[in-house]
C-alpha cells in the first residue's frame, strides 16, 4: 500500500496533516507518521516539513491535501452502525484509499485509548519509566498531537531534565530520545526557546549530528545568534555541515541579512 499511496492527508485546525505509513516487516506491524502540515497562506498552499520525504517532495504534500479535499468518499457522512450509509468509492484508487483511511482510523482510536490511559495514570499519581515515556512522546509526535503535548511535557519534563543534569540515562538513551521529541513538539508549536533547552538537555546525555542540527535550527528560530553559532561550531568540529545548516550559518554571519531562510 505505501507504494501505491505514499502519503495521505487528514484535516486539522491548522489545515491538513500529511501522513505516511511505515512498515516494520520484521515485527509484522506498521504505524503512521505525520511528515508535514499543509495550510493556505495568501491564497497559496504552504508546506511545513517534518521529514526528509516532505522536504524533498513538497508538491506531493500539497497533492495529498488536494486529494483530501476532492475525494468525495472522504467527505461522506455515515454511521458505523448503519452499513447502508457507508461510502462507495467509484475508482480502484479510491477504494484503496478508503481502506488506508479505515486502518488509520483504527490506529487513531488505539492512540486515543493510550493517551487517555496515561492521562488517568498521571492524574491518579502514577508514574512511567523512561522507555514508556519515550513511547508516549513518539506517539504524540507521530500523530502531531500538539494539543495533547503540553500536559505530558509538564508532567515529565522536570524528571527528564533531572536525568539530563545527573547524566544517568539508560543504555538505550530513552531520556535523551524523549527530550529530543519534546523539543520537536515544542518547535512545531512555535516554542523555539523552550525547544532549544530541550534539545540541549538531550545533547547533554549523548551528542549526535541529528540532535545538534535540531539545536541549531531551534536557536535560529528563537533568534539566539550566540546559541546558533555555538551549536554550529560544535557540529563542524565533528561532522560536515549539511546544506540547510550551512544556510543558517550564512544567514547569521553575513553582513547582509538578505532574505530570511
C-alpha positions in Angstrom: 0.0 0.0 0.0 2.8 2.6 0.7 4.0 2.1 -2.9 0.5 3.0 -4.3 -0.3 5.7 -1.8 3.0 7.1 -0.3 1.2 10.0 1.5 -2.3 10.9 2.6 -3.8 13.8 4.5 -6.3 14.4 7.3 -7.9 17.7 8.2 -6.7 19.7 11.3 -7.3 23.1 12.8 -4.1 24.3 11.1 -5.0 22.9 7.6 -4.1 19.3 6.7 -1.6 17.0 8.3 0.1 14.6 5.8 1.0 11.1 7.0 2.9 8.2 5.6 2.6 4.5 6.5 5.8 3.0 8.0 6.0 -0.8 7.8 8.2 -2.9 10.0 8.2 -6.4 8.3 10.5 -8.0 10.9 7.9 -7.2 13.6 4.9 -7.8 11.3 3.4 -4.4 12.2 3.2 -0.8 10.9 2.4 2.6 12.2 1.7 6.1 10.8 3.9 9.1 11.0 3.0 12.8 10.3 5.6 14.2 7.9 4.1 17.6 7.0 1.4 20.2 7.6 -0.1 21.9 4.6 -2.0 25.2 5.0 -3.2 28.1 2.9 -1.5 31.5 3.2 -2.0 34.4 0.8 -4.2 32.1 -1.4 -1.3 29.6 -2.0 -0.6 26.3 -0.2 2.4 26.3 2.2 4.2 23.2 3.5 5.8 22.8 6.9 8.0 19.7 6.5 8.9 17.4 9.5 10.6 14.7 7.5 13.1 14.4 4.6 10.4 12.8 2.4 8.3 16.0 2.8 11.3 18.4 2.4 12.3 16.7 -0.9 8.7 16.5 -2.2 6.7 19.5 -1.1 4.5 19.1 -4.2 3.5 15.6 -3.1 2.4 17.0 0.3 0.2 19.6 -1.5 -1.2 16.9 -3.8 -2.2 14.8 -0.7 -4.0 17.7 0.8 -5.7 18.3 -2.6 -6.9 14.7 -2.8 -8.4 15.0 0.7 -10.5 18.0 -0.5 -11.5 16.4 -3.8 -12.2 12.8 -2.9 -16.0 12.5 -2.4 -15.9 9.4 -0.3 -13.7 11.0 2.3 -16.4 13.7 3.0 -19.3 11.2 3.0 -21.3 11.3 6.2 -22.2 7.9 7.5 -22.9 5.9 10.7 -20.6 3.0 11.8 -23.8 1.1 12.9 -25.5 1.5 9.5 -23.9 -0.3 6.6 -26.4 1.3 4.2 -24.8 4.6 4.8 -21.2 3.5 4.1 -19.4 5.4 1.3 -19.0 3.6 -2.0 -15.7 4.6 -3.7 -16.0 4.9 -7.5 -12.5 4.1 -8.6 -9.9 1.4 -7.7 -7.6 4.0 -6.2 -10.4 5.5 -4.2 -11.2 2.0 -2.8 -7.6 1.5 -1.8 -7.5 5.0 -0.2 -10.7 4.2 1.8 -9.0 1.0 3.2 -6.0 3.1 4.1 -8.1 5.6 6.0 -10.0 2.8 7.7 -6.8 1.4 9.0 -5.6 4.8 10.1 -8.9 5.3 11.9 -8.3 2.1 13.8 -4.8 3.1 14.8 -6.0 6.6 15.7 -8.5 5.1 18.2 -5.8 2.9 19.7 -3.7 6.1 20.1 -6.6 7.9 21.8 -7.1 5.0 24.2 -3.4 5.0 25.1 -3.4 8.8 25.7 -6.5 8.5 27.9 -4.9 5.6 29.9 -1.7 7.6 30.6 -3.6 10.7 31.4 -5.6 8.8 34.0 -2.5 7.3 35.4 -0.8 10.7 35.8 -3.9 12.2 37.4 -4.1 9.3 39.9 -0.5 9.8 40.9 1.0 7.0 38.8 4.4 7.1 37.1 6.0 5.9 33.9 9.5 4.6 33.4 11.8 6.2 30.7 11.0 3.6 28.0 7.3 4.2 28.4 7.8 8.0 28.4 9.7 7.8 25.1 7.0 5.6 23.6 4.4 8.2 24.7 6.2 11.1 23.1 6.8 9.1 20.0 3.1 8.5 19.8 2.4 12.3 20.2 5.0 13.1 17.6 3.8 10.5 15.1 0.3 11.8 15.2 1.3 15.5 15.6 -0.7 15.9 18.8 0.3 19.4 19.7 -2.9 20.0 21.7 -2.2 16.9 23.9 1.6 17.5 24.3 1.7 20.4 26.9 0.0 18.2 29.6 2.6 15.4 29.2 5.5 17.8 28.8 4.5 19.4 32.1 4.2 16.0 33.7 7.5 14.5 32.5 9.9 17.3 31.5 11.2 18.0 35.1 12.0 14.3 35.5 13.8 14.2 32.2 15.8 17.3 32.9 16.8 15.8 36.2 18.2 12.8 34.4 20.0 15.1 32.0 21.6 17.0 34.8 22.7 13.8 36.5 23.8 12.3 33.2 22.3 9.0 34.2 20.3 7.8 31.1 19.7 4.1 30.4 21.6 2.1 27.9 19.0 2.8 25.2 19.1 6.6 25.9 15.3 6.8 26.4 15.6 10.1 28.3 17.7 11.7 25.6 15.3 10.4 23.0 12.3 11.8 24.9 13.9 15.2 25.4 14.6 15.4 21.7 11.0 14.6 20.9 9.8 17.1 23.5 12.0 19.6 21.6 10.3 18.6 18.3 6.8 19.1 19.7 7.8 22.5 21.2 9.3 23.6 17.9 6.3 22.6 16.0 4.1 24.6 18.4 6.2 27.7 17.9 8.1 27.5 21.2 11.6 27.8 19.8 13.3 28.9 23.0 11.8 26.0 25.0 12.7 23.6 22.3 16.3 24.7 22.3 16.5 24.0 26.0 15.1 20.5 25.4 17.5 19.8 22.6 20.4 20.9 24.7 19.3 18.7 27.6 19.2 15.8 25.1 22.6 16.6 23.8 24.0 16.6 27.3 23.0 12.9 27.5 24.5 12.0 24.1 25.6 14.1 21.2 24.9 13.2 17.6 24.6 15.1 14.4 20.8 14.9 14.3 20.3 16.4 17.8 23.0 19.0 17.3 21.4 20.1 14.0 18.0 20.4 15.7 19.6 22.7 18.3 21.0 24.9 15.5 17.5 25.2 13.9 15.8 25.9 17.3 18.4 28.6 18.2 17.9 30.2 14.8 14.1 30.1 15.1 14.4 31.6 18.6 16.7 34.4 17.3 19.5 33.3 19.6 22.5 34.0 17.4 25.0 33.1 20.1 23.5 29.7 20.7 23.2 29.0 17.0 26.9 29.8 16.4 27.8 27.7 19.4 26.0 24.6 18.1 27.2 25.2 14.6 30.8 25.3 15.8 30.3 22.1 17.8 28.7 20.5 14.8 31.6 21.4 12.4 34.1 20.0 14.9 32.6 16.6 14.4 30.7 16.5 11.2 30.4 18.2 7.8 27.8 20.9 7.9 24.8 19.9 5.6 23.2 22.5 3.3 20.3 23.5 5.5 22.6 24.3 8.4 25.1 26.0 6.1 22.3 28.3 5.0 21.6 29.2 8.6 25.3 29.8 9.3 25.4 32.1 6.2 22.3 34.0 7.4 23.6 34.8 10.8 27.2 35.5 9.9 26.7 37.5 6.7 26.8 41.3 7.0 23.9 41.5 4.5 20.9 39.8 6.1 19.2 39.4 2.7 16.1 37.2 2.5 15.1 35.2 5.6 15.7 31.5 5.4 
